Amino acid sequence: MSDNKKRLAVFCSGTGSNFKALFHAIIERELPAEIVLCLSNRAECGAMDFAKEYGIEAIHLSESQFDSHDEFASAMLEALRNRQIDMILLAGYLRKIPDAVIAAYPEKIVNIHPSLLPEFGGHGMYGIRVHEAVIASGETRSGATVHFVNEEYDKGRIIKQNHVPVLPEDTPESLAERVLRCEHRLYPDALEQLLDEQMP
């Protein structure tokens, strides 16, 4: 029954490729969840367009709209509570979640990172920068990590990881493509695992 479904918010900043992977996996796997909100710090992006196309409420919420960080955090919390959100999934969201929101949703905020954490994580490590660092280090494998979000960048408890090879001929761009394909499989798997653990 729909009453038993977890109500999910997806936070995005870009194309929304992981958002799309999650959305389709929920339907195809008949997971006990529903994405009811797409929140973005950008007024226009691919993720927002996708949400609107599929009838998911999409809201633009940026700190620049408010006079203070506290007001921004309060507005984010209000948006989440008004929609009775059970879990927040970050999918290419390039802003730090306010501490007040993290405190209100302990181990209910999940992120995917394009490396095998704890390696190649932390402040400023996102997008192509991660893959550049992996190749520069001489690593022979990389991958993706789904983890809970806490107050420190990429330091929350790891939920699930999967790895891909780093090939001798790889560029940061070719490695990014391989890792992204890994992400699109891993994130739905991790969500399914979390739902299994949380459902009665």
KOLVEXDREN-493888 format. One record per residue (C-alpha): residue in one letter; chain; x, y, z. Coordinates in steps of 0.02 Angstrom, whole numbers. Each point is the difference from the previous one (the first is absolute). Example, Ala and Ser with C-alpha at 12.3 -4.5 7.8 and 13.67 -1.06 7.14 Angstrom:
REM residues 2
{resn = a; chain = A; xx = 615; yy = -225; zz = 390}
{resn = s; chain = A; xx = 69; yy = 172; zz = -33}
REM end
This chain:
REM residues 200
{resn = m; chain = A; xx = 0; yy = 0; zz = 0}
{resn = s; chain = A; xx = 58; yy = 176; zz = -38}
{resn = d; chain = A; xx = -16; yy = 46; zz = 184}
{resn = n; chain = A; xx = 149; yy = -112; zz = 36}
{resn = k; chain = A; xx = 112; yy = 84; zz = -127}
{resn = k; chain = A; xx = 145; yy = 105; zz = 59}
{resn = r; chain = A; xx = -14; yy = 178; zz = -60}
{resn = l; chain = A; xx = 164; yy = 52; zz = -82}
{resn = a; chain = A; xx = 75; yy = 168; zz = -45}
{resn = v; chain = A; xx = 140; yy = 5; zz = -128}
{resn = f; chain = A; xx = 119; yy = 148; zz = 6}
{resn = c; chain = A; xx = 83; yy = 41; zz = -167}
{resn = s; chain = A; xx = 106; yy = 134; zz = -83}
{resn = g; chain = A; xx = 28; yy = -66; zz = -176}
{resn = t; chain = A; xx = -60; yy = -119; zz = -133}
{resn = g; chain = A; xx = -81; yy = -118; zz = 125}
{resn = s; chain = A; xx = 67; yy = -162; zz = -73}
{resn = n; chain = A; xx = 3; yy = -86; zz = 171}
{resn = f; chain = A; xx = -173; yy = 73; zz = 37}
{resn = k; chain = A; xx = -64; yy = -82; zz = -160}
{resn = a; chain = A; xx = 84; yy = -166; zz = 45}
{resn = l; chain = A; xx = -81; yy = 2; zz = 171}
{resn = f; chain = A; xx = -171; yy = 49; zz = -68}
{resn = h; chain = A; xx = -3; yy = -139; zz = -129}
{resn = a; chain = A; xx = 70; yy = -130; zz = 122}
{resn = i; chain = A; xx = -138; yy = 38; zz = 127}
{resn = i; chain = A; xx = -131; yy = -37; zz = -133}
{resn = e; chain = A; xx = 85; yy = -150; zz = -80}
{resn = r; chain = A; xx = 44; yy = -83; zz = 166}
{resn = e; chain = A; xx = -165; yy = 49; zz = 81}
{resn = l; chain = A; xx = 92; yy = 72; zz = 148}
{resn = p; chain = A; xx = -103; yy = 63; zz = 148}
{resn = a; chain = A; xx = 44; yy = 182; zz = -32}
{resn = e; chain = A; xx = -53; yy = 150; zz = -101}
{resn = i; chain = A; xx = 98; yy = 154; zz = -51}
{resn = v; chain = A; xx = -116; yy = 143; zz = 44}
{resn = l; chain = A; xx = 121; yy = 147; zz = -8}
{resn = c; chain = A; xx = 146; yy = 59; zz = -104}
{resn = l; chain = A; xx = 94; yy = 142; zz = 84}
{resn = s; chain = A; xx = 136; yy = 95; zz = -92}
{resn = n; chain = A; xx = 113; yy = 147; zz = 38}
{resn = r; chain = A; xx = -18; yy = 46; zz = -184}
{resn = a; chain = A; xx = -159; yy = 72; zz = -72}
{resn = e; chain = A; xx = 28; yy = -94; zz = -163}
{resn = c; chain = A; xx = 89; yy = -166; zz = -23}
{resn = g; chain = A; xx = -30; yy = -168; zz = -81}
{resn = a; chain = A; xx = -58; yy = -77; zz = 164}
{resn = m; chain = A; xx = -136; yy = 132; zz = 21}
{resn = d; chain = A; xx = -58; yy = -28; zz = -179}
{resn = f; chain = A; xx = -9; yy = -188; zz = 29}
{resn = a; chain = A; xx = -99; yy = 23; zz = 161}
{resn = k; chain = A; xx = -128; yy = 112; zz = -85}
{resn = e; chain = A; xx = -16; yy = -120; zz = -146}
{resn = y; chain = A; xx = -48; yy = -141; zz = 119}
{resn = g; chain = A; xx = -113; yy = 102; zz = 114}
{resn = i; chain = A; xx = 121; yy = 10; zz = 146}
{resn = e; chain = A; xx = -6; yy = 163; zz = 96}
{resn = a; chain = A; xx = 158; yy = 100; zz = -37}
{resn = i; chain = A; xx = 56; yy = 146; zz = 105}
{resn = h; chain = A; xx = 147; yy = 118; zz = -14}
{resn = l; chain = A; xx = 78; yy = 39; zz = 168}
{resn = s; chain = A; xx = 165; yy = 92; zz = 10}
{resn = e; chain = A; xx = 89; yy = 84; zz = 144}
{resn = s; chain = A; xx = 13; yy = 157; zz = -106}
{resn = q; chain = A; xx = -188; yy = 21; zz = 18}
{resn = f; chain = A; xx = 16; yy = 30; zz = 188}
{resn = d; chain = A; xx = 80; yy = 128; zz = 115}
{resn = s; chain = A; xx = 86; yy = -130; zz = 107}
{resn = h; chain = A; xx = 55; yy = -182; zz = 3}
{resn = d; chain = A; xx = -122; yy = -33; zz = 142}
{resn = e; chain = A; xx = -146; yy = 64; zz = -103}
{resn = f; chain = A; xx = 53; yy = -111; zz = -144}
{resn = a; chain = A; xx = 11; yy = -152; zz = 114}
{resn = s; chain = A; xx = -170; yy = 38; zz = 74}
{resn = a; chain = A; xx = -79; yy = 15; zz = -172}
{resn = m; chain = A; xx = 77; yy = -166; zz = -53}
{resn = l; chain = A; xx = -64; yy = -85; zz = 157}
{resn = e; chain = A; xx = -173; yy = 74; zz = -24}
{resn = a; chain = A; xx = -6; yy = -62; zz = -181}
{resn = l; chain = A; xx = 48; yy = -175; zz = 55}
{resn = r; chain = A; xx = -118; yy = -8; zz = 147}
{resn = n; chain = A; xx = -148; yy = 70; zz = -97}
{resn = r; chain = A; xx = 21; yy = -143; zz = -123}
{resn = q; chain = A; xx = 27; yy = -131; zz = 136}
{resn = i; chain = A; xx = 168; yy = -53; zz = -72}
{resn = d; chain = A; xx = 71; yy = -160; zz = 75}
{resn = m; chain = A; xx = 167; yy = -5; zz = -90}
{resn = i; chain = A; xx = 108; yy = 119; zz = -102}
{resn = l; chain = A; xx = 106; yy = -62; zz = -146}
{resn = l; chain = A; xx = 138; yy = 114; zz = -64}
{resn = a; chain = A; xx = 29; yy = -25; zz = -186}
{resn = g; chain = A; xx = 130; yy = 122; zz = -63}
{resn = y; chain = A; xx = -48; yy = 132; zz = 128}
{resn = l; chain = A; xx = 148; yy = 117; zz = 10}
{resn = r; chain = A; xx = -38; yy = 89; zz = 163}
{resn = k; chain = A; xx = 32; yy = -47; zz = 180}
{resn = i; chain = A; xx = -157; yy = -51; zz = 94}
{resn = p; chain = A; xx = -32; yy = 116; zz = 149}
{resn = d; chain = A; xx = 43; yy = -77; zz = 168}
{resn = a; chain = A; xx = -178; yy = 32; zz = 62}
{resn = v; chain = A; xx = -69; yy = -109; zz = -140}
{resn = i; chain = A; xx = 127; yy = -137; zz = 34}
{resn = a; chain = A; xx = -49; yy = 3; zz = 184}
{resn = a; chain = A; xx = -184; yy = -14; zz = -45}
{resn = y; chain = A; xx = 30; yy = -149; zz = -115}
{resn = p; chain = A; xx = 134; yy = -108; zz = 84}
{resn = e; chain = A; xx = 55; yy = -140; zz = -118}
{resn = k; chain = A; xx = -144; yy = 47; zz = -115}
{resn = i; chain = A; xx = 105; yy = 103; zz = -122}
{resn = v; chain = A; xx = 96; yy = -102; zz = -129}
{resn = n; chain = A; xx = 130; yy = 52; zz = -128}
{resn = i; chain = A; xx = 94; yy = -84; zz = -142}
{resn = h; chain = A; xx = 182; yy = 44; zz = -29}
{resn = p; chain = A; xx = 103; yy = -46; zz = -155}
{resn = s; chain = A; xx = 145; yy = -86; zz = 90}
{resn = l; chain = A; xx = 34; yy = -137; zz = 125}
{resn = l; chain = A; xx = -13; yy = 100; zz = 160}
{resn = p; chain = A; xx = 90; yy = 41; zz = 111}
{resn = e; chain = A; xx = 120; yy = 25; zz = -146}
{resn = f; chain = A; xx = -23; yy = 155; zz = -110}
{resn = g; chain = A; xx = -136; yy = 80; zz = 104}
{resn = g; chain = A; xx = -18; yy = 161; zz = 97}
{resn = h; chain = A; xx = -28; yy = 183; zz = -35}
{resn = g; chain = A; xx = 23; yy = 46; zz = -183}
{resn = m; chain = A; xx = 8; yy = -181; zz = -58}
{resn = y; chain = A; xx = -143; yy = -16; zz = -123}
{resn = g; chain = A; xx = -27; yy = -27; zz = -184}
{resn = i; chain = A; xx = 150; yy = -13; zz = -115}
{resn = r; chain = A; xx = 120; yy = 52; zz = 139}
{resn = v; chain = A; xx = -24; yy = -170; zz = 83}
{resn = h; chain = A; xx = 45; yy = -96; zz = -158}
{resn = e; chain = A; xx = 150; yy = 112; zz = -34}
{resn = a; chain = A; xx = 64; yy = -37; zz = 175}
{resn = v; chain = A; xx = -29; yy = -187; zz = -18}
{resn = i; chain = A; xx = 98; yy = -9; zz = -163}
{resn = a; chain = A; xx = 139; yy = 112; zz = 66}
{resn = s; chain = A; xx = 20; yy = -116; zz = 150}
{resn = g; chain = A; xx = 33; yy = -153; zz = -107}
{resn = e; chain = A; xx = -146; yy = -98; zz = 74}
{resn = t; chain = A; xx = -52; yy = -154; zz = -98}
{resn = r; chain = A; xx = -181; yy = 7; zz = 55}
{resn = s; chain = A; xx = -132; yy = 127; zz = 45}
{resn = g; chain = A; xx = -187; yy = -10; zz = 23}
{resn = a; chain = A; xx = -144; yy = 77; zz = 93}
{resn = t; chain = A; xx = -58; yy = 9; zz = 179}
{resn = v; chain = A; xx = -174; yy = 26; zz = 73}
{resn = h; chain = A; xx = 11; yy = 70; zz = 176}
{resn = f; chain = A; xx = -99; yy = 90; zz = 133}
{resn = v; chain = A; xx = 27; yy = 187; zz = 12}
{resn = n; chain = A; xx = 66; yy = 78; zz = 159}
{resn = e; chain = A; xx = 76; yy = 169; zz = 41}
{resn = e; chain = A; xx = 165; yy = -39; zz = -89}
{resn = y; chain = A; xx = 19; yy = -19; zz = -188}
{resn = d; chain = A; xx = -4; yy = -185; zz = -51}
{resn = k; chain = A; xx = 31; yy = -63; zz = 178}
{resn = g; chain = A; xx = -169; yy = -80; zz = 38}
{resn = r; chain = A; xx = -18; yy = -188; zz = 24}
{resn = i; chain = A; xx = 22; yy = -98; zz = -161}
{resn = i; chain = A; xx = -154; yy = -97; zz = -58}
{resn = k; chain = A; xx = 61; yy = -82; zz = -160}
{resn = q; chain = A; xx = 146; yy = 8; zz = -122}
{resn = n; chain = A; xx = 43; yy = -72; zz = -169}
{resn = h; chain = A; xx = 161; yy = 13; zz = -98}
{resn = v; chain = A; xx = 53; yy = 18; zz = -181}
{resn = p; chain = A; xx = 174; yy = -17; zz = -76}
{resn = v; chain = A; xx = 108; yy = 148; zz = -43}
{resn = l; chain = A; xx = 74; yy = -42; zz = -170}
{resn = p; chain = A; xx = 174; yy = 55; zz = -56}
{resn = e; chain = A; xx = -74; yy = 101; zz = -143}
{resn = d; chain = A; xx = -133; yy = 86; zz = 107}
{resn = t; chain = A; xx = -27; yy = 186; zz = -1}
{resn = p; chain = A; xx = -98; yy = 83; zz = 140}
{resn = e; chain = A; xx = -147; yy = 9; zz = -120}
{resn = s; chain = A; xx = 2; yy = -184; zz = -48}
{resn = l; chain = A; xx = 18; yy = -52; zz = 182}
{resn = a; chain = A; xx = -144; yy = 116; zz = 46}
{resn = e; chain = A; xx = -113; yy = -87; zz = -127}
{resn = r; chain = A; xx = 43; yy = -172; zz = 71}
{resn = v; chain = A; xx = -27; yy = 56; zz = 179}
{resn = l; chain = A; xx = -166; yy = 83; zz = -45}
{resn = r; chain = A; xx = -64; yy = -164; zz = -73}
{resn = c; chain = A; xx = 52; yy = -81; zz = 164}
{resn = e; chain = A; xx = -95; yy = 135; zz = 97}
{resn = h; chain = A; xx = -160; yy = -33; zz = -98}
{resn = r; chain = A; xx = 3; yy = -181; zz = 58}
{resn = l; chain = A; xx = 65; yy = 28; zz = 175}
{resn = y; chain = A; xx = -117; yy = 138; zz = 60}
{resn = p; chain = A; xx = -162; yy = -98; zz = -33}
{resn = d; chain = A; xx = 79; yy = -154; zz = 81}
{resn = a; chain = A; xx = 44; yy = 102; zz = 155}
{resn = l; chain = A; xx = -174; yy = 77; zz = 7}
{resn = e; chain = A; xx = -78; yy = -173; zz = -10}
{resn = q; chain = A; xx = 113; yy = -59; zz = 141}
{resn = l; chain = A; xx = -48; yy = 148; zz = 109}
{resn = l; chain = A; xx = -185; yy = -25; zz = -32}
{resn = d; chain = A; xx = 15; yy = -184; zz = 44}
{resn = e; chain = A; xx = 83; yy = 48; zz = 165}
{resn = q; chain = A; xx = -125; yy = 134; zz = 44}
{resn = m; chain = A; xx = -165; yy = -77; zz = -51}
{resn = p; chain = A; xx = -96; yy = -96; zz = 136}
REM end
